[in-house]
Amino acid sequence: MKDRKFDIVLFGATGFTGKLAAEHVARTYGKNVKWAIAGRNLKRLEAVREHLVKINADSKELELLVADSAN
């Protein structure tokens, strides 16, 4: 699995449950896993990332993926 860019892609990170899951990953795993957050709206993803930086400074480099499950 070394060829994968991410170990975890958290889709729906801008929703209530997604934010809680992102907080958990940021607190628990930090840089120990390669992860990204995904959702439909870039501005909302950026806001989640800014919040996660307060929990774990390493989150400032967290990659954001804009995606729509209906597409």
C-alpha positions in Angstrom: 0.0 0.0 0.0 3.0 2.3 -0.2 1.8 3.5 -3.6 -1.3 5.2 -2.2 -1.2 8.9 -1.7 -3.4 8.8 1.4 -4.2 6.2 4.1 -7.5 8.0 4.8 -9.7 10.3 2.9 -12.4 11.7 5.1 -15.3 12.5 2.8 -18.0 14.8 4.3 -15.6 16.5 6.6 -17.6 19.8 6.5 -20.7 18.2 8.1 -21.3 17.8 11.9 -20.2 14.2 12.1 -17.4 14.7 9.6 -15.9 17.5 11.7 -15.9 15.3 14.8 -14.2 12.5 12.9 -11.6 14.9 11.5 -10.9 16.2 15.0 -10.4 12.7 16.2 -8.0 11.9 13.4 -6.0 15.1 14.0 -5.8 14.4 17.8 -5.1 10.7 17.6 -2.9 10.2 14.5 -1.6 13.6 13.4 1.3 13.0 11.0 1.4 9.2 11.7 -1.1 8.7 8.8 -1.3 10.3 5.4 -4.8 11.7 5.3 -6.9 14.3 3.6 -10.4 15.8 4.0 -12.9 15.9 1.2 -16.2 17.6 0.5 -18.1 19.6 -2.0 -17.1 23.2 -0.9 -13.5 24.4 -0.8 -14.2 27.3 1.5 -15.9 25.1 4.0 -13.0 22.6 3.8 -10.5 25.4 4.4 -12.5 26.4 7.5 -12.4 22.9 8.8 -8.6 22.8 8.2 -8.2 26.1 10.1 -10.1 24.6 13.0 -7.9 21.4 12.9 -4.7 23.5 13.1 -5.8 24.7 16.5 -6.0 21.0 17.6 -2.8 19.8 15.8 -0.5 22.3 14.1 0.6 19.6 11.6 -2.9 19.9 10.1 -1.9 23.1 8.3 -0.5 20.9 5.5 -3.6 18.7 5.3 -4.7 18.3 1.7 -8.2 19.3 0.7 -10.1 17.4 -2.0 -13.2 18.9 -3.6 -15.5 16.1 -4.7 -19.2 15.4 -5.1 -20.6 12.0 -4.4 -23.3 12.6 -7.0 -20.7 13.1 -9.8 
